[in-house]
Amino acid sequence: LPKQALDSTKIFHPELCKGKVCLITGGSNGGMLKEIARAFIRHGATAVGLLARNAEKLNKVTQEL
C-alpha cells in the first residue's frame, strides 16, 4: 500500500485519542498491533500500554515505537 493509504490522520481527526490511555494486549510480535499502537500515539494518546507474555520481544517493539 502507498504510505498515504496508511496515514490514519487523513481519515480520522488527528487528536482522536487525545487525553486517552490505550491498552493493547498481545503486541509483542509487532505487525498489526504495533501499527495500531503507532496510530494511537499519532492521534495524541496520553499513554499506550502494550501487554504480552514475552518481555524480550515486547521490549523490542516498544523501542521501535
Backbone as CSV, one residue per row, in Angstrom:
resi,resn,N_x,N_y,N_z,CA_x,CA_y,CA_z,C_x,C_y,C_z
1,LEU,0.830,-1.191,0.000,0.000,0.000,0.000,0.875,1.256,0.000
2,PRO,0.428,2.293,-0.665,1.172,3.547,-0.609,1.152,4.117,0.806
3,LYS,2.214,4.818,1.183,2.308,5.375,2.535,1.096,6.244,2.866
4,GLN,0.561,6.986,1.896,-0.597,7.842,2.135,-1.790,7.018,2.610
5,ALA,-1.920,5.804,2.113,-3.043,4.947,2.496,-2.933,4.520,3.959
6,LEU,-1.723,4.530,4.507,-1.513,4.102,5.879,-1.592,5.253,6.883
7,ASP,-1.711,6.486,6.409,-1.739,7.643,7.288,-3.158,7.856,7.817
8,SER,-3.402,7.356,9.020,-4.743,7.428,9.590,-5.172,8.852,9.923
9,THR,-4.212,9.796,9.991,-4.605,11.180,10.280,-5.347,11.809,9.116
10,LYS,-5.271,11.199,7.955,-6.022,11.702,6.806,-7.464,11.177,6.822
11,ILE,-7.720,10.161,7.630,-9.046,9.558,7.728,-9.750,10.002,9.014
12,PHE,-9.012,9.941,10.129,-9.568,10.282,11.444,-8.981,11.595,11.932
13,HIS,-9.671,12.245,12.830,-9.195,13.503,13.407,-7.830,13.271,14.062
14,PRO,-6.848,14.157,13.851,-5.509,13.965,14.408,-5.463,13.849,15.931
15,GLU,-6.463,14.392,16.629,-6.479,14.325,18.087,-7.549,13.354,18.603
16,LEU,-7.845,12.354,17.818,-8.887,11.380,18.154,-8.673,10.740,19.534
17,CYS,-7.426,10.459,19.889,-7.120,9.781,21.151,-6.550,10.726,22.201
18,LYS,-6.609,12.018,21.961,-6.016,12.987,22.887,-6.578,12.804,24.292
19,GLY,-5.660,12.706,25.260,-6.055,12.547,26.650,-6.491,11.144,27.036
20,LYS,-6.383,10.201,26.134,-6.819,8.820,26.397,-5.617,7.924,26.697
21,VAL,-5.873,6.890,27.466,-4.896,5.834,27.697,-5.388,4.625,26.917
22,CYS,-4.552,4.096,26.046,-4.936,2.978,25.166,-4.188,1.729,25.596
23,LEU,-4.863,0.609,25.613,-4.288,-0.654,26.044,-4.400,-1.673,24.917
24,ILE,-3.281,-2.330,24.619,-3.242,-3.350,23.564,-2.666,-4.621,24.174
25,THR,-3.361,-5.730,24.009,-2.851,-7.000,24.518,-2.324,-7.829,23.351
26,GLY,-1.219,-8.496,23.589,-0.641,-9.356,22.567,0.171,-8.612,21.529
27,GLY,0.837,-7.547,21.931,1.546,-6.718,20.963,3.014,-7.022,20.768
28,SER,3.516,-8.143,21.250,4.959,-8.381,21.188,5.451,-8.855,19.827
29,ASN,4.574,-9.289,18.950,5.031,-9.755,17.644,5.136,-8.639,16.626
30,GLY,4.809,-7.421,17.033,4.863,-6.315,16.082,3.673,-6.415,15.151
31,GLY,3.887,-6.184,13.891,2.818,-6.320,12.911,1.658,-5.376,13.147
32,MET,0.451,-5.895,13.013,-0.761,-5.092,13.064,-0.920,-4.363,14.398
33,LEU,-0.683,-5.054,15.507,-0.881,-4.421,16.812,0.131,-3.317,17.062
34,LYS,1.342,-3.478,16.555,2.335,-2.405,16.669,1.874,-1.186,15.877
35,GLU,1.311,-1.405,14.711,0.831,-0.287,13.898,-0.390,0.377,14.518
36,ILE,-1.222,-0.392,15.210,-2.342,0.193,15.943,-1.804,1.076,17.069
37,ALA,-0.803,0.600,17.792,-0.185,1.401,18.853,0.395,2.690,18.269
38,ARG,1.061,2.575,17.130,1.634,3.743,16.463,0.529,4.754,16.099
39,ALA,-0.609,4.251,15.642,-1.733,5.135,15.293,-2.281,5.823,16.538
40,PHE,-2.392,5.099,17.650,-2.853,5.717,18.897,-1.911,6.849,19.299
41,ILE,-0.615,6.615,19.203,0.377,7.639,19.536,0.227,8.823,18.593
42,ARG,0.124,8.545,17.311,-0.011,9.592,16.300,-1.255,10.440,16.538
43,HIS,-2.286,9.833,17.090,-3.547,10.530,17.328,-3.636,11.127,18.730
44,GLY,-2.495,11.264,19.415,-2.437,12.017,20.650,-2.705,11.280,21.941
45,ALA,-2.650,9.969,21.944,-2.884,9.225,23.184,-1.886,9.649,24.255
46,THR,-2.376,9.814,25.472,-1.512,10.168,26.597,-0.537,9.029,26.886
47,ALA,-1.031,7.799,26.806,-0.199,6.618,27.039,-0.756,5.453,26.237
48,VAL,0.153,4.581,25.814,-0.234,3.354,25.130,0.437,2.209,25.883
49,GLY,-0.374,1.311,26.422,0.153,0.162,27.139,0.104,-1.076,26.264
50,LEU,1.252,-1.706,26.096,1.331,-2.967,25.359,1.579,-4.084,26.365
51,LEU,0.791,-5.130,26.280,0.935,-6.270,27.181,1.250,-7.516,26.367
52,ALA,2.154,-8.331,26.880,2.496,-9.579,26.191,3.192,-10.515,27.173
53,ARG,3.260,-11.770,26.812,3.925,-12.757,27.664,5.436,-12.766,27.470
54,ASN,5.922,-12.333,26.311,7.348,-12.382,26.018,7.951,-10.986,26.171
55,ALA,8.591,-10.748,27.313,9.133,-9.417,27.629,10.221,-8.990,26.651
56,GLU,11.060,-9.904,26.215,12.154,-9.556,25.299,11.606,-9.040,23.967
57,LYS,10.647,-9.750,23.406,10.045,-9.318,22.145,9.270,-8.013,22.333
58,LEU,8.597,-7.883,23.457,7.823,-6.675,23.737,8.752,-5.465,23.868
59,ASN,9.887,-5.625,24.509,10.849,-4.522,24.630,11.323,-4.048,23.259
60,LYS,11.527,-4.973,22.349,11.962,-4.612,21.002,10.876,-3.763,20.312
61,VAL,9.634,-4.172,20.434,8.526,-3.436,19.817,8.412,-2.039,20.418
62,THR,8.511,-1.938,21.755,8.378,-0.623,22.382,9.521,0.297,21.996
63,GLN,10.705,-0.242,21.801,11.832,0.585,21.350,11.590,1.119,19.941
64,GLU,10.985,0.317,19.088,10.680,0.749,17.721,9.640,1.867,17.715
65,LEU,8.708,1.813,18.671,7.679,2.846,18.739,8.256,4.110,19.320
